Amino acid sequence: MAETLDDYIDAVSKALALSVEEAWRPAVRANLEVSLRLGRLVDEFALPDETEPAPIFTA
């Protein structure tokens, strides 16, 4: 997966015209791994078809 993320970092940094220094790559890769893992959890959470978004969110 690390090689795939490195390819993704290269492609996105080129598309956004951002330079990513070699020293930053491990931190960027780690952040992407966490983001993808958390995104998978959200994606796998089943919601019934009748679920409606809350009009106002309060904590």
Jmol script that loads the backbone (N, CA, C; Angstrom):
load data "model"
ATOM      1  N   MET A   1       0.820  -1.197   0.000  1.00  0.00           N
ATOM      2  CA  MET A   1       0.000   0.000   0.000  1.00  0.00           C
ATOM      3  C   MET A   1       0.865   1.263   0.000  1.00  0.00           C
ATOM      4  N   ALA A   2       2.042   1.187   0.604  1.00  0.00           N
ATOM      5  CA  ALA A   2       2.911   2.356   0.677  1.00  0.00           C
ATOM      6  C   ALA A   2       3.275   2.866  -0.711  1.00  0.00           C
ATOM      7  N   GLU A   3       3.547   1.941  -1.635  1.00  0.00           N
ATOM      8  CA  GLU A   3       3.903   2.357  -2.996  1.00  0.00           C
ATOM      9  C   GLU A   3       2.727   3.047  -3.681  1.00  0.00           C
ATOM     10  N   THR A   4       1.525   2.529  -3.468  1.00  0.00           N
ATOM     11  CA  THR A   4       0.325   3.142  -4.039  1.00  0.00           C
ATOM     12  C   THR A   4       0.120   4.542  -3.469  1.00  0.00           C
ATOM     13  N   LEU A   5       0.317   4.690  -2.160  1.00  0.00           N
ATOM     14  CA  LEU A   5       0.178   6.012  -1.551  1.00  0.00           C
ATOM     15  C   LEU A   5       1.257   6.967  -2.051  1.00  0.00           C
ATOM     16  N   ASP A   6       2.451   6.470  -2.252  1.00  0.00           N
ATOM     17  CA  ASP A   6       3.507   7.324  -2.803  1.00  0.00           C
ATOM     18  C   ASP A   6       3.146   7.811  -4.199  1.00  0.00           C
ATOM     19  N   ASP A   7       2.576   6.925  -5.019  1.00  0.00           N
ATOM     20  CA  ASP A   7       2.127   7.327  -6.354  1.00  0.00           C
ATOM     21  C   ASP A   7       1.026   8.368  -6.247  1.00  0.00           C
ATOM     22  N   TYR A   8       0.116   8.190  -5.298  1.00  0.00           N
ATOM     23  CA  TYR A   8      -0.976   9.141  -5.086  1.00  0.00           C
ATOM     24  C   TYR A   8      -0.421  10.495  -4.631  1.00  0.00           C
ATOM     25  N   ILE A   9       0.516  10.482  -3.710  1.00  0.00           N
ATOM     26  CA  ILE A   9       1.140  11.724  -3.237  1.00  0.00           C
ATOM     27  C   ILE A   9       1.804  12.446  -4.404  1.00  0.00           C
ATOM     28  N   ASP A  10       2.513  11.705  -5.241  1.00  0.00           N
ATOM     29  CA  ASP A  10       3.163  12.306  -6.418  1.00  0.00           C
ATOM     30  C   ASP A  10       2.139  12.938  -7.355  1.00  0.00           C
ATOM     31  N   ALA A  11       1.072  12.205  -7.643  1.00  0.00           N
ATOM     32  CA  ALA A  11       0.067  12.698  -8.588  1.00  0.00           C
ATOM     33  C   ALA A  11      -0.663  13.921  -8.056  1.00  0.00           C
ATOM     34  N   VAL A  12      -1.058  13.883  -6.796  1.00  0.00           N
ATOM     35  CA  VAL A  12      -1.811  14.999  -6.220  1.00  0.00           C
ATOM     36  C   VAL A  12      -0.918  16.220  -6.058  1.00  0.00           C
ATOM     37  N   SER A  13       0.309  16.011  -5.601  1.00  0.00           N
ATOM     38  CA  SER A  13       1.194  17.165  -5.442  1.00  0.00           C
ATOM     39  C   SER A  13       1.480  17.817  -6.793  1.00  0.00           C
ATOM     40  N   LYS A  14       1.593  17.012  -7.840  1.00  0.00           N
ATOM     41  CA  LYS A  14       1.804  17.571  -9.179  1.00  0.00           C
ATOM     42  C   LYS A  14       0.554  18.312  -9.655  1.00  0.00           C
ATOM     43  N   ALA A  15      -0.614  17.719  -9.450  1.00  0.00           N
ATOM     44  CA  ALA A  15      -1.868  18.356  -9.886  1.00  0.00           C
ATOM     45  C   ALA A  15      -2.114  19.676  -9.167  1.00  0.00           C
ATOM     46  N   LEU A  16      -1.712  19.753  -7.903  1.00  0.00           N
ATOM     47  CA  LEU A  16      -1.931  20.975  -7.116  1.00  0.00           C
ATOM     48  C   LEU A  16      -0.721  21.900  -7.128  1.00  0.00           C
ATOM     49  N   ALA A  17       0.306  21.512  -7.856  1.00  0.00           N
ATOM     50  CA  ALA A  17       1.543  22.297  -7.947  1.00  0.00           C
ATOM     51  C   ALA A  17       2.124  22.556  -6.559  1.00  0.00           C
ATOM     52  N   LEU A  18       2.158  21.492  -5.731  1.00  0.00           N
ATOM     53  CA  LEU A  18       2.730  21.572  -4.390  1.00  0.00           C
ATOM     54  C   LEU A  18       4.006  20.745  -4.350  1.00  0.00           C
ATOM     55  N   SER A  19       4.995  21.271  -3.670  1.00  0.00           N
ATOM     56  CA  SER A  19       6.198  20.462  -3.503  1.00  0.00           C
ATOM     57  C   SER A  19       6.096  19.726  -2.173  1.00  0.00           C
ATOM     58  N   VAL A  20       6.396  18.445  -2.205  1.00  0.00           N
ATOM     59  CA  VAL A  20       6.409  17.631  -0.993  1.00  0.00           C
ATOM     60  C   VAL A  20       7.845  17.168  -0.813  1.00  0.00           C
ATOM     61  N   GLU A  21       8.488  17.712   0.199  1.00  0.00           N
ATOM     62  CA  GLU A  21       9.874  17.346   0.467  1.00  0.00           C
ATOM     63  C   GLU A  21       9.955  15.894   0.922  1.00  0.00           C
ATOM     64  N   GLU A  22      11.058  15.251   0.608  1.00  0.00           N
ATOM     65  CA  GLU A  22      11.247  13.844   0.979  1.00  0.00           C
ATOM     66  C   GLU A  22      11.092  13.635   2.482  1.00  0.00           C
ATOM     67  N   ALA A  23      11.513  14.600   3.275  1.00  0.00           N
ATOM     68  CA  ALA A  23      11.416  14.472   4.732  1.00  0.00           C
ATOM     69  C   ALA A  23       9.961  14.453   5.199  1.00  0.00           C
ATOM     70  N   TRP A  24       9.054  15.020   4.402  1.00  0.00           N
ATOM     71  CA  TRP A  24       7.628  15.080   4.769  1.00  0.00           C
ATOM     72  C   TRP A  24       6.867  13.827   4.370  1.00  0.00           C
ATOM     73  N   ARG A  25       7.391  13.076   3.421  1.00  0.00           N
ATOM     74  CA  ARG A  25       6.652  11.936   2.859  1.00  0.00           C
ATOM     75  C   ARG A  25       6.143  10.941   3.897  1.00  0.00           C
ATOM     76  N   PRO A  26       6.951  10.530   4.868  1.00  0.00           N
ATOM     77  CA  PRO A  26       6.426   9.579   5.860  1.00  0.00           C
ATOM     78  C   PRO A  26       5.224  10.125   6.632  1.00  0.00           C
ATOM     79  N   ALA A  27       5.253  11.404   6.971  1.00  0.00           N
ATOM     80  CA  ALA A  27       4.134  12.002   7.701  1.00  0.00           C
ATOM     81  C   ALA A  27       2.903  12.125   6.807  1.00  0.00           C
ATOM     82  N   VAL A  28       3.104  12.502   5.552  1.00  0.00           N
ATOM     83  CA  VAL A  28       1.985  12.610   4.612  1.00  0.00           C
ATOM     84  C   VAL A  28       1.370  11.233   4.383  1.00  0.00           C
ATOM     85  N   ARG A  29       2.220  10.226   4.200  1.00  0.00           N
ATOM     86  CA  ARG A  29       1.740   8.855   3.989  1.00  0.00           C
ATOM     87  C   ARG A  29       0.975   8.359   5.223  1.00  0.00           C
ATOM     88  N   ALA A  30       1.501   8.626   6.413  1.00  0.00           N
ATOM     89  CA  ALA A  30       0.828   8.196   7.645  1.00  0.00           C
ATOM     90  C   ALA A  30      -0.531   8.867   7.775  1.00  0.00           C
ATOM     91  N   ASN A  31      -0.606  10.148   7.442  1.00  0.00           N
ATOM     92  CA  ASN A  31      -1.885  10.866   7.506  1.00  0.00           C
ATOM     93  C   ASN A  31      -2.885  10.263   6.530  1.00  0.00           C
ATOM     94  N   LEU A  32      -2.445   9.938   5.333  1.00  0.00           N
ATOM     95  CA  LEU A  32      -3.341   9.318   4.351  1.00  0.00           C
ATOM     96  C   LEU A  32      -3.813   7.946   4.819  1.00  0.00           C
ATOM     97  N   GLU A  33      -2.927   7.170   5.419  1.00  0.00           N
ATOM     98  CA  GLU A  33      -3.314   5.847   5.911  1.00  0.00           C
ATOM     99  C   GLU A  33      -4.402   5.959   6.974  1.00  0.00           C
ATOM    100  N   VAL A  34      -4.247   6.909   7.896  1.00  0.00           N
ATOM    101  CA  VAL A  34      -5.259   7.110   8.941  1.00  0.00           C
ATOM    102  C   VAL A  34      -6.561   7.595   8.324  1.00  0.00           C
ATOM    103  N   SER A  35      -6.478   8.568   7.408  1.00  0.00           N
ATOM    104  CA  SER A  35      -7.682   9.097   6.762  1.00  0.00           C
ATOM    105  C   SER A  35      -8.433   8.009   6.002  1.00  0.00           C
ATOM    106  N   LEU A  36      -7.708   7.164   5.294  1.00  0.00           N
ATOM    107  CA  LEU A  36      -8.343   6.079   4.545  1.00  0.00           C
ATOM    108  C   LEU A  36      -8.974   5.051   5.480  1.00  0.00           C
ATOM    109  N   ARG A  37      -8.294   4.737   6.583  1.00  0.00           N
ATOM    110  CA  ARG A  37      -8.840   3.775   7.550  1.00  0.00           C
ATOM    111  C   ARG A  37     -10.129   4.321   8.174  1.00  0.00           C
ATOM    112  N   LEU A  38     -10.141   5.591   8.551  1.00  0.00           N
ATOM    113  CA  LEU A  38     -11.339   6.192   9.138  1.00  0.00           C
ATOM    114  C   LEU A  38     -12.454   6.318   8.096  1.00  0.00           C
ATOM    115  N   GLY A  39     -12.091   6.649   6.866  1.00  0.00           N
ATOM    116  CA  GLY A  39     -13.080   6.725   5.800  1.00  0.00           C
ATOM    117  C   GLY A  39     -13.741   5.382   5.541  1.00  0.00           C
ATOM    118  N   ARG A  40     -12.957   4.302   5.636  1.00  0.00           N
ATOM    119  CA  ARG A  40     -13.500   2.954   5.468  1.00  0.00           C
ATOM    120  C   ARG A  40     -14.545   2.651   6.539  1.00  0.00           C
ATOM    121  N   LEU A  41     -14.274   3.082   7.780  1.00  0.00           N
ATOM    122  CA  LEU A  41     -15.239   2.870   8.863  1.00  0.00           C
ATOM    123  C   LEU A  41     -16.562   3.584   8.570  1.00  0.00           C
ATOM    124  N   VAL A  42     -16.479   4.801   8.103  1.00  0.00           N
ATOM    125  CA  VAL A  42     -17.693   5.555   7.778  1.00  0.00           C
ATOM    126  C   VAL A  42     -18.426   4.890   6.618  1.00  0.00           C
ATOM    127  N   ASP A  43     -17.679   4.488   5.600  1.00  0.00           N
ATOM    128  CA  ASP A  43     -18.282   3.868   4.418  1.00  0.00           C
ATOM    129  C   ASP A  43     -18.967   2.542   4.757  1.00  0.00           C
ATOM    130  N   GLU A  44     -18.411   1.794   5.699  1.00  0.00           N
ATOM    131  CA  GLU A  44     -18.963   0.487   6.048  1.00  0.00           C
ATOM    132  C   GLU A  44     -20.145   0.566   7.004  1.00  0.00           C
ATOM    133  N   PHE A  45     -20.417   1.731   7.570  1.00  0.00           N
ATOM    134  CA  PHE A  45     -21.519   1.877   8.512  1.00  0.00           C
ATOM    135  C   PHE A  45     -22.837   1.894   7.733  1.00  0.00           C
ATOM    136  N   ALA A  46     -23.653   0.878   7.966  1.00  0.00           N
ATOM    137  CA  ALA A  46     -24.904   0.746   7.212  1.00  0.00           C
ATOM    138  C   ALA A  46     -25.974   1.695   7.761  1.00  0.00           C
ATOM    139  N   LEU A  47     -26.608   2.415   6.865  1.00  0.00           N
ATOM    140  CA  LEU A  47     -27.726   3.284   7.227  1.00  0.00           C
ATOM    141  C   LEU A  47     -28.967   2.803   6.498  1.00  0.00           C
ATOM    142  N   PRO A  48     -30.122   2.820   7.174  1.00  0.00           N
ATOM    143  CA  PRO A  48     -31.356   2.451   6.485  1.00  0.00           C
ATOM    144  C   PRO A  48     -31.677   3.467   5.384  1.00  0.00           C
ATOM    145  N   ASP A  49     -32.409   3.031   4.383  1.00  0.00           N
ATOM    146  CA  ASP A  49     -32.782   3.914   3.280  1.00  0.00           C
ATOM    147  C   ASP A  49     -33.622   5.093   3.752  1.00  0.00           C
ATOM    148  N   GLU A  50     -34.339   4.938   4.863  1.00  0.00           N
ATOM    149  CA  GLU A  50     -35.221   6.003   5.349  1.00  0.00           C
ATOM    150  C   GLU A  50     -34.463   7.092   6.113  1.00  0.00           C
ATOM    151  N   THR A  51     -33.184   6.926   6.330  1.00  0.00           N
ATOM    152  CA  THR A  51     -32.401   7.885   7.110  1.00  0.00           C
ATOM    153  C   THR A  51     -32.413   9.251   6.448  1.00  0.00           C
ATOM    154  N   GLU A  52     -32.720  10.267   7.229  1.00  0.00           N
ATOM    155  CA  GLU A  52     -32.731  11.638   6.746  1.00  0.00           C
ATOM    156  C   GLU A  52     -31.644  12.433   7.480  1.00  0.00           C
ATOM    157  N   PRO A  53     -31.045  13.389   6.819  1.00  0.00           N
ATOM    158  CA  PRO A  53     -30.052  14.210   7.512  1.00  0.00           C
ATOM    159  C   PRO A  53     -30.716  15.105   8.539  1.00  0.00           C
ATOM    160  N   ALA A  54     -30.005  15.375   9.615  1.00  0.00           N
ATOM    161  CA  ALA A  54     -30.529  16.268  10.646  1.00  0.00           C
ATOM    162  C   ALA A  54     -30.522  17.702  10.101  1.00  0.00           C
ATOM    163  N   PRO A  55     -31.641  18.458  10.293  1.00  0.00           N
ATOM    164  CA  PRO A  55     -31.673  19.824   9.778  1.00  0.00           C
ATOM    165  C   PRO A  55     -30.707  20.739  10.530  1.00  0.00           C
ATOM    166  N   ILE A  56     -30.522  20.484  11.835  1.00  0.00           N
ATOM    167  CA  ILE A  56     -29.620  21.298  12.643  1.00  0.00           C
ATOM    168  C   ILE A  56     -28.846  20.359  13.554  1.00  0.00           C
ATOM    169  N   PHE A  57     -27.547  20.516  13.573  1.00  0.00           N
ATOM    170  CA  PHE A  57     -26.732  19.695  14.450  1.00  0.00           C
ATOM    171  C   PHE A  57     -26.320  20.511  15.655  1.00  0.00           C
ATOM    172  N   THR A  58     -26.562  19.961  16.826  1.00  0.00           N
ATOM    173  CA  THR A  58     -26.091  20.610  18.055  1.00  0.00           C
ATOM    174  C   THR A  58     -25.353  19.573  18.873  1.00  0.00           C
ATOM    175  N   ALA A  59     -24.269  20.017  19.474  1.00  0.00           N
ATOM    176  CA  ALA A  59     -23.451  19.095  20.284  1.00  0.00           C
ATOM    177  C   ALA A  59     -23.772  19.273  21.749  1.00  0.00           C
TER     178      ALA A  59
END
end "model"
wireframe off; spacefill off
backbone 0.3
color backbone group
